[in-house]
């Protein structure tokens, strides 16, 4: 069945300071307003407490029971929403650039520690003025789907984004100091998951699994909200060229279909609780484009050696490839 989730993201619009306390109060107020959207999850920007504040890393880092997570957790609980709250955390005698997931009761449901913090010295001996790099990028099972997180400089490391896809992420959040631009759309397209940014700078975005920006904050409105469905299929148009029209003929407004002819793909979502995507796929011989690519990968080695490739039996067997 559809797995709808309303996501709200935020931006600081480049503003902040002059104190940690002022930044905390400002972003908690924005969290209050965002919760008025009745969201399933609100994402805040990277280390928002530090924005335009000249404070040492060790002086701004907080334990998990510190004031920022305590206050954010109260709001998560009051509104029954998840909150991704990025901040410097102080744990086990070290400091991490973290994004903490608070669940609908305001409790810590997961922590992502930035795996690739940026250097703060030309000799690369210190990262972000004393931040310890995290070890891995897990996928978190929330009640509406599988969520990954990357933070700011992680954008320059494609292997971590790929690892999230391999672990089954359906939605990746990117709290950051800057907007990010094209790579966010690229990773969404390559890995076919939603990407949501939350930034200190100007434009936070909600991007679909084919790289289309669905929502974007504005200088006059530092919030973006969208209800998305994580029970979706991205398919290649090869062997599926007629499928977008056929799906609409068969199910009408029971499905949403968006075609991206230039990219050779389309995305399908169900609008009915009694019509899960698995059923739609089975009834119409739909196959995710990732599987289509993997079928090619498995055939290439034998063909390179001049041998016959092992025959495969995809669900669209017998269907014309381009019509």
Buried (B, 14 or more C-beta within 10 A) or exposed (E): BBBBBBBBBBBBBEEBEEBBEBBBEBBBEBBEEBBEBEBBBBBBBBBBBBBBBEEEBEEBBBEBEEBBBEBBBEBBBEBBBBBBBBBBBBBEEEBBBBBBBBBBEBEBBBBBBBBBBBEBEEEEEEBBBBBBEBEEBBBBEBEBBBBBBBBBBBBEBBEBBEBBBEEEBBBBBBBBBBBBEEBBBBBBBBBBBBBBBBBBBBBBBBBBBBBBBBBBBEEEEBBBBBEBBBBBBBBBBBBBBBBBEEBBEEBEEBBBBBBBEEBBBBBBBBBBEEBBBEEBBEEBBBBBBBEBEEEEEEBEEEEEEEEEBEEEEEEBEEBEEEE
